[in-house]
Structures are given as C-alpha cells and as structure tokens.
Amino acid sequence: MAAQMGGTIVAGVFLGQWLDGYFETEKAVYTGICALLFTVAAMYFVLKDFIVKKD
C-alpha cells in the first residue's frame, strides 16, 4: 500500500515536470499542482482501502 501511494505521488511529479517542460513555464507550476492532486488521489485510495463497507 505504501508503494502504491509513493508511486502515485512520483507519477504526479513526473507528469508535472513533463508539463512544465512542454509549456516552458518559468516556475514549476504544473509540478506543484500535479503533485498536490496526485497526493490527494493517493490518500483517497489508501483511505478507501481502510474503510470496509458493510453490506
């Protein structure tokens, strides 16, 4: 589970770096945005795995 969370965040950082290079931004705007969004997504998936739904 930790590897999944770490991998998701790292994927977000790499995507953000690629977008910053593609759009030639002066600051790492897309890296910050993607890292934040992918961190929230990783937290959602980890918490979703912890919550057990009762049928």
Secondary structure, 3 states (H helix, E strand, C coil): CHHHHHHHHHHHHHHHHHHHHHHCCCCCHHHHHHHHHHHHHHHHHHHHHHCCCCC
